[in-house]
Amino acid sequence: MKLPADAVVAKPKVANYLLEWQPENDKSRFLAQAGYTSEHVDQLAEDIRRQLLPLEAEFEESTEYGDKYRIVGALIGPNGRTLRVVSVWMIEAATRTTKFLTLYPAKEA
C-alpha cells in the first residue's frame, strides 16, 4: 500500500534524533556517509518525503497508538551516495495522521 503524501516528517525528529549523535542506536554516523549533517535537516526531511514515502509500504504491526508500516528503499544523499534504509511510519489511531517515526540501515540480503 502507499502511505498518504501528506504524511508528517517532523523536522525536530530529523534534527534532534537522526542527525544528532545518540549514545544508543545512533543514526547520525550512518547518514553522514551520504553527506547528511546537522546542516542538512531540511534536505533530509525532504528526501525522506520525496524518495521513500512514494514507495510501497508494508504493514508491520498494530499497537495501542496505531498501525506501524515500513518502507524499504534507497536514500540518495547530498554527496550522491546511496544508502539502503528501512523507514518506519505510523498511522495514529487517535488522529489518523500518518507520521514518520525513524529509519535505520537495511540489512543487505
Buried (B, 14 or more C-beta within 10 A) or exposed (E): EEBEEEBBBEEEBBBEBBBEEEEEEEBBEBBBEBBBBBEBBEBBBEBBBEBBBEBEBEEBEEEEEBBBBBBBBEBBBBEEEEBEBBBBBBBEEEEEBBBBBBBBEBEEE
